[in-house]
Amino acid sequence: MNDSIPLFPLRTVLFPGGPLPLRVFEPRYLDMISRCMKNDSEFGVVMIREGAEVGDVQVADIGTRARITDWYQGSDGILGVTAVGTVRFALQTVDKQADGLYVGTVEDLMAEPVVQLPPEYEAMANLLKAVIEDLGKLYDPLPKHYEDAAWVAARFAEILPMELDQKQTCLQIDDPIERLEYVRPLLRALRQERPQ
C-alpha cells in the first residue's frame, strides 16, 4: 500500500529499531515534528545523495519510517527530538511543498524475519553488547535483541564508522545474514587499526 509521508532528508541512514537524535530549528521541520507529535504519526528519513540539508536535495530510494519517542527544548531554544526507526520503505515519488518540506509517496517494505543469530556471529553480538553499554543513554530505552541476526547487523551498520553509501547499502540488503557478512570485514579492519 502506498502512503504519503513527510520526509526528513539527512546525511545519515536510519535503521529499523535504531535511535535518531535530532536538533530541529528550521520552521518546515518544526511544523512537521509538531504535526507528527499531535497526530502520533511517523515521518520518513532518507539519506541525502546530493545537496545540503538546508537546500535542494536528491535522496536515496530506500529510507526508514521514524516515530518520535522523546523531545526537549534545549537551553539554546533549539528543539531536541529522539526518534526510533520502525519500517523500511521504497520511495515512489518526492514533492517539495511551498514551505520547503519534502513529502514522499512510499511503499513499506516487508519487515525482515527474525533470524536466530548463527553461532559464528556470537562474538560479534558480545562485542555489540559491550559497545551499546558504553554508548549509554541513546540506547538505554530501546529493546535489545542480541539473538536476532537482523537486529545485530543493523546496530553494527549504524554504529560503525562507515561511508554513508556503505550504510545505505546495508539498509538496502534484505537478508540479515548477508548484512552481517557485509559489516564483519569492516569491523575486523577497524579492530586491527586500533592499538592494542
Buried (B, 14 or more C-beta within 10 A) or exposed (E): EEBEBBBBBBEBBBBBBBBBEBEBEEEBBBBBBEEBEEEEBBBBBBBBBEEEEEEEBEBBBBBBBBBBEEBEEEEEEEBBBBBBBBBBBBBEEBEEEEEEBBBBBBEBBEEBEEBEBEEEBEEBBEBBBEBBEEEEEEBEEBEBBBEBBBBBBBBBBBBBEBEBEBBBBBBBBEBBBEBBEBBBEBBEEEEEEEEE
